[in-house]
């Protein structure tokens, strides 16, 4: 059985636990074991954009050191924000010698240094594409809901900046479309797939996030989607939990469930359920039952 | 708005600090407005993103800091990947926020977040928000 080192991040242990649980189920069925790193730390969630801030790079680099200690070359990440932060920290260490030296000076309690080229930070989508193979995933599909239509939402942190993008195109990515089409699910036209959900502004600019949810979910619904599929626990929260408030004020707004990539994939390859449905604001069970994905 | 245009305006500490922290050359912006056109938050800003750059070009950093724009930016990086001149506006916004926050000023006060919100918001929302908006 293949084994891959894995870093969950904080939210996958709480509100995003359906993401982790369904990914483990999915990987079990695909014959891959996800081995969680010992002593990983919070990635910091947002990559520091100011040039002199070394401090915010230390947490992701420590996690990369833990990954290096496993002796494997890859670190699997599911959460988009962890992916972006770890991937950019790795890239910074690799390309900026001065900062690399300074960061390693802070690591005096570590047994080894991190030079940037020991570990490749890999997102779930790229792992499924390059290490497992989309064809191999598609071969495992046992449930074929012929008329299930999904809106594939990438958000920001999987795509920007371009050098960390999970797809060759950060403007019009198609990696998720490729995967789900092979698995027999139809992606709908969704021009808002790379538009920001409002991110952390959900804490203090709630109106802005509600307005984003109205447009993004509204676009998916108008294009006939039965559900939105995401890779980020923050996008998931913003798009899912905002819908009732939007529906209360916007006439004709149709609520649609939001699910993680691995939740839908796990169901397609034969998992009995997609986790704890109480974590969803918009209950996905009616759609899943209608399409024959759950009993 | 009364604007004094002189080379000394551009030598002001804040302007140089913004250039240094962001690593961006905002003088190469030719005001095409693509950043504003693609910005998901611009409708909530007092002044749109391309005007933030214009004000930097003419040394009017105080004008920017009086407005809410830098606090509305959600760092989605759409502006930076689309800029035809390679000006990283996301980094400029971060630099401007840092100039304020490093004076021990908080834009968001963690104590003002209600217990209900603390219970329902995912950790990544809170950590990212406090990282971006507190000093």
Interface residues (C-beta under 8 A of the other chain):
Chain A: X9 X10 X11 X14 X15 X16 X42 X44 X45 X46 X48 X49 X50 X51 X52 X56 X79 X81 X156 X160 X161 X162 X170 X171 X194 X195 X196 X198 X199 X200 X201 X202 X203 X204 X205 X207 X208 X211 X212 X233 X234 X237 X241
Chain B: X20 X21 X22 X23 X40 X41 X43 X44 X72 X74 X75 X76 X77 X78 X80 X81 X90 X91 X93 X94 X95 X98 X108 X113 X117 X120 X121 X122 X123 X124 X125 X126 X127 X128 X129 X131 X132 X133
